[in-house]
């Protein structure tokens, strides 16, 4: 049951892929229908989230998967897609989503077919290999530093969970690739994409901080921490807004700032502050994370909803989850819970595909898997 007031407690988590397999134990009590959505997090059963995840994941393989090619489609309206197969970006969302699924079901290998697809974007062109925006055999295309970083972050999460060396190796390869985009023009910072020095963006520096910190915490190699601090200080110097969230980019030709604000940019910097606190022990980073969390809710949660880009919001949630691990402040999560339930109730079609537009996208489905999986896990964080 998905209404805020109908969730039940004390439920078992069972196999995700088939939504008909989700069984619930008898609840200890049922909430009244009039309960505010604020309380939904405390009462939301793991089986509720599992059923949602299972349906979305099943839909991905029914509507977005090219089984013969081991690839995925951008939308469920393949004839109108720009390319034969998806851009890499939606797979950045799907690889993180499937990592979260595996964290709920460690015996399953949800990431394996996604990595098989991502490997078809691999481009070994010098100065170092990385993943390009389109399937390599179909088109020679740009390599984006942020696309690569998202994959590296997901692989580090998988490595920390499984200790499989293949994930660590991928992340190290991506780190080497992203550092090709680093220079000291404007002091520091990573460009947005290869062979384009027009801008340095929060979306290529925030995840760069996270990847460097994850690698440092595993290897203890100081150069990773040095990189994280350089990128952190640069991003705060140029792209932190007076409202306390993050602008999009610094234009290099005149050092003018693109003042657009997106949830994911603030999300990476929120998570970076928490990880820097955990890594260095410096209280200033935790204080900044708390300030950012408050500023982000004030900025982005308007009229009882977050902006429409589900995946941007999933990245923001990552930061809040990291902060929750330290603070244990459930109140900070209430607007995410409410928004995730609103989307399920209001923005799902008759097949269970999510999104406000008629054509549904792979990135939206993947983002909502990540959001529901992270919310399913939050009650069990020590």
C-alpha positions in Angstrom: 0.0 0.0 0.0 1.5 3.3 -1.1 -0.7 6.0 0.6 1.3 7.8 3.2 -1.2 6.7 5.9 -1.4 3.0 4.9 2.2 1.9 5.3 3.0 -0.9 7.7 5.9 -1.8 9.9 8.1 -4.9 10.6 8.1 -6.2 7.0 10.5 -8.6 5.4 12.6 -7.7 2.4 12.5 -10.4 -0.4 13.6 -10.8 -4.0 13.4 -7.5 -5.8 13.0 -8.3 -9.5 9.5 -9.9 -9.4 7.1 -7.5 -7.7 4.6 -10.3 -7.1 7.1 -11.9 -4.6 6.8 -9.1 -2.0 5.3 -10.4 1.1 4.6 -8.5 4.3 4.4 -9.6 7.8 1.3 -8.6 9.8 1.8 -5.0 10.9 2.0 -4.0 14.5 -0.5 -1.2 13.7 -2.0 0.7 10.8 -1.7 4.4 10.6 -4.8 6.5 10.0 -5.3 7.8 6.5 -5.1 11.4 7.7 -1.5 11.0 8.9 0.8 13.6 7.5 3.3 12.4 4.9 6.0 13.7 7.3 5.5 10.4 9.2 5.7 8.2 6.1 9.4 7.5 6.5 9.0 6.1 9.9 6.1 3.9 8.8 7.1 3.1 5.2 7.5 -0.7 5.0 10.6 -2.1 3.3 8.3 -4.2 1.2 6.5 -1.1 -0.2 9.8 0.2 -1.4 10.9 -3.3 -2.7 7.6 -3.6 -4.7 8.2 -0.2 -6.3 11.9 -1.1 -7.1 10.9 -4.4 -8.5 8.3 -3.0 -10.8 10.6 -0.2 -12.1 13.5 -2.6 -12.7 11.2 -5.0 -14.5 9.9 -2.2 -16.7 13.5 -1.2 -17.5 14.2 -4.6 -19.0 10.9 -4.7 -20.8 10.9 -1.2 -22.3 14.5 0.0 -22.4 16.7 -3.0 -22.9 18.1 -4.3 -26.2 18.8 -7.9 -25.2 20.5 -8.8 -28.4 23.0 -6.0 -28.2 23.4 -6.0 -24.4 22.6 -2.3 -24.5 19.8 0.1 -23.4 17.6 2.7 -25.0 17.2 6.3 -24.1 13.4 6.3 -23.9 10.6 3.9 -24.4 9.8 5.6 -27.8 12.9 4.2 -29.6 12.0 5.6 -33.0 12.3 9.1 -31.7 15.6 8.7 -29.8 18.6 10.7 -31.1 20.8 7.6 -31.2 20.3 3.9 -31.8 21.1 3.3 -28.1 21.2 5.4 -25.0 23.7 8.1 -24.2 26.0 7.1 -21.4 24.5 9.5 -18.9 21.3 7.3 -18.2 23.6 4.4 -17.6 25.5 6.5 -15.0 22.1 6.6 -13.2 21.4 2.9 -13.8 24.7 1.6 -12.5 24.3 3.5 -9.2 20.7 2.3 -9.0 21.7 -1.4 -9.5 24.4 -0.9 -6.9 21.8 0.2 -4.4 19.7 -2.9 -5.4 22.6 -5.2 -4.7 23.1 -3.6 -1.3 19.6 -4.7 -0.5 20.1 -8.1 -2.0 23.8 -9.0 -1.9 23.3 -12.4 -3.5 22.1 -10.8 -6.8 24.2 -9.3 -9.6 22.1 -6.4 -10.9 25.2 -4.4 -11.8 26.7 -7.0 -14.2 24.5 -6.4 -17.3 24.8 -2.6 -16.8 28.6 -2.8 -16.7 28.4 -5.0 -19.8 26.6 -2.2 -21.5 28.9 0.6 -20.2 31.9 -1.3 -21.4 30.6 -0.7 -25.0 31.2 3.0 -24.4 34.9 2.5 -23.6 37.3 4.6 -25.7 41.1 4.1 -25.3 42.1 7.3 -27.2 45.1 9.0 -25.6 46.1 10.6 -23.3 44.2 8.0 -21.2 41.1 5.7 -21.6 37.6 6.7 -20.5 34.0 6.2 -21.5 32.5 8.3 -24.3 29.0 9.6 -24.6 27.7 7.1 -27.2 28.3 3.5 -28.0 31.8 3.3 -29.4 31.0 1.1 -32.4 28.1 3.3 -33.4 29.6 6.7 -33.2 32.8 8.5 -32.2 31.8 11.0 -29.5 32.8 13.3 -26.7 34.0 12.0 -23.4 32.5 13.9 -20.5 34.4 14.1 -17.2 31.3 14.0 -15.1 29.8 10.9 -16.9 33.0 9.1 -16.1 33.0 10.3 -12.5 29.5 9.1 -11.8 30.5 5.6 -13.0 33.7 5.8 -10.8 31.6 6.8 -7.8 29.2 3.9 -8.3 32.1 1.5 -8.7 33.7 2.7 -5.5 30.5 2.2 -3.7 30.4 -1.3 -5.1 34.0 -1.9 -4.2 33.4 -0.8 -0.6 30.5 -3.2 -0.5 32.0 -6.2 -2.3 35.8 -5.7 -2.2 36.0 -6.8 -5.8 39.2 -5.5 -7.3 37.6 -4.9 -10.8 35.5 -2.0 -9.3 38.6 -0.3 -7.8 40.5 -0.7 -11.0 37.7 1.0 -13.0 37.6 3.9 -10.5 41.4 4.4 -10.7 41.2 4.4 -14.5 38.4 7.1 -14.4 40.4 9.2 -11.9 43.4 9.2 -14.3 41.0 10.2 -17.1 39.4 13.0 -15.2 42.7 14.5 -14.2 43.3 15.2 -17.9 40.6 17.8 -17.5 42.4 19.5 -14.6 44.6 22.6 -15.0 45.5 25.7 -13.0 43.6 28.2 -15.2 41.5 30.2 -12.7 43.5 28.5 -10.0 42.3 24.9 -10.2 39.2 23.0 -11.3 38.2 20.3 -13.9 36.6 21.2 -17.2 33.2 19.7 -18.1 34.2 17.6 -21.1 37.3 16.6 -23.1 38.7 19.1 -25.6 36.4 21.9 -24.5 37.9 24.5 -22.3 34.9 26.8 -22.2 33.7 26.1 -18.7 34.5 24.4 -15.4 31.4 23.1 -13.8 30.2 22.1 -10.4 29.0 18.9 -12.0 32.6 17.9 -12.9 34.2 19.1 -9.7 31.8 18.0 -7.1 31.8 14.3 -8.2 35.6 14.7 -8.7 35.9 15.5 -5.0 33.8 12.5 -4.1 35.8 10.1 -6.4 39.1 11.3 -5.1 38.0 11.0 -1.4 36.7 7.5 -2.0 40.0 6.5 -3.5 41.9 8.1 -0.7 39.9 6.4 2.0 40.7 3.0 0.4 44.3 3.5 -0.7 45.5 6.2 1.7 47.5 7.7 -1.1 47.8 11.4 -0.3 47.6 12.6 -3.8 43.9 11.7 -3.9 43.2 13.8 -0.8 45.2 16.6 -2.2 43.1 16.6 -5.3 39.9 16.5 -3.3 40.9 19.6 -1.3 42.0 21.5 -4.4 38.7 20.9 -6.1 36.7 21.6 -3.0 38.4 24.9 -2.4 38.1 26.0 -6.0 34.4 25.1 -6.2 33.6 27.1 -3.1 35.6 30.1 -4.3 33.8 30.4 -7.6 30.5 28.6 -7.5 29.0 28.8 -4.0 26.0 31.1 -4.2 24.9 33.8 -1.7 21.8 31.6 -1.0 24.1 28.8 0.1 23.7 26.4 -2.8 25.8 26.0 -5.8 25.8 27.7 -9.2 26.3 25.6 -12.3 29.6 26.7 -14.0 32.4 29.2 -14.4 32.8 30.5 -17.9 36.5 30.5 -18.6 36.8 33.3 -21.2 35.7 36.0 -18.8 35.3 34.2 -15.4 31.6 34.9 -15.5 29.4 32.5 -13.5 26.4 30.6 -15.0 24.1 31.2 -12.1 21.7 28.3 -12.7 21.2 26.1 -9.7 20.4 22.4 -9.8 19.8 19.9 -7.0 22.6 17.6 -8.0 25.3 20.2 -7.8 24.5 21.0 -4.2 24.1 17.3 -3.6 27.7 16.5 -4.5 29.0 19.3 -2.3 26.9 18.3 0.6 28.2 14.7 0.4 31.7 16.0 -0.1 31.5 18.0 3.2 30.3 15.0 5.1 33.1 12.8 3.6 35.7 15.4 4.4 34.5 15.5 8.0 34.8 11.8 8.2 38.2 11.8 6.5 39.8 14.7 8.3 37.8 15.0 11.5 37.5 18.7 11.0 34.3 20.1 12.4 34.1 22.8 9.9 33.1 20.4 7.2 30.2 18.9 9.3 29.0 22.4 10.1 29.1 23.3 6.4 27.2 20.1 5.5 24.4 21.0 8.0 24.2 24.5 6.6 24.0 23.2 3.1 21.3 20.7 3.9 19.1 23.5 5.3 19.9 25.8 2.4 19.1 23.1 -0.2 15.7 22.3 1.3 14.8 26.0 1.4 16.0 26.6 -2.1 14.6 23.5 -3.9 11.6 22.2 -2.1 8.8 24.5 -3.3 5.0 24.0 -3.2 5.5 20.6 -1.6 7.7 19.2 -4.4 11.3 19.0 -5.6 12.2 20.0 -9.2 11.2 17.6 -11.9 14.6 16.0 -12.7 14.5 12.8 -10.6 18.2 12.0 -11.1 19.4 15.4 -10.0 17.3 14.8 -6.9 18.7 11.4 -6.3 22.2 12.9 -6.2 21.0 15.4 -3.7 19.6 12.6 -1.6 23.0 11.0 -1.5 24.3 14.0 0.4 21.4 13.9 2.9 21.9 10.2 3.5 25.6 10.7 4.3 24.6 13.5 6.7 21.9 11.3 8.3 24.5 8.6 9.0 26.2 11.1 11.4 23.3 13.3 12.6 20.5 10.7 12.8 18.1 13.6 12.2 15.0 12.1 10.5 13.4 15.5 10.1 15.9 16.4 7.3 14.5 13.5 5.2 10.8 14.3 5.5 10.6 16.3 2.3 12.4 13.6 0.3 9.9 11.0 1.6 7.0 13.1 0.8 8.3 13.9 -2.7 9.1 10.2 -3.5 5.6 9.2 -2.4 4.0 12.0 -4.5 5.8 10.9 -7.6 4.6 7.3 -7.1 1.1 8.5 -6.7 0.9 11.3 -9.3 3.6 10.6 -12.0 3.3 6.9 -12.8 1.4 5.6 -15.8 -0.7 2.5 -16.1 2.3 0.3 -16.7 4.2 1.7 -13.7 6.6 3.9 -15.8 7.6 7.1 -14.1 7.8 10.6 -15.5 5.6 13.6 -16.3 6.0 13.4 -20.1 4.4 10.9 -22.5 7.7 9.4 -23.4 9.4 7.8 -20.4 13.1 7.9 -20.0 15.7 5.4 -18.7 17.3 8.0 -16.5 14.0 8.7 -14.7 13.4 5.0 -14.0 16.9 4.5 -12.8 16.8 7.6 -10.5 13.7 6.4 -8.8 15.1 3.0 -8.1 18.0 4.7 -6.4 15.8 7.0 -4.4 13.5 4.1 -3.2 16.4 1.9 -2.5 18.2 4.5 -0.4 15.0 5.2 1.5 14.5 1.5 2.1 17.9 1.2 3.6 17.9 4.4 5.8 16.1 2.7 8.7 18.8 0.2 9.0 21.8 2.6 9.1 23.7 2.2 12.3 
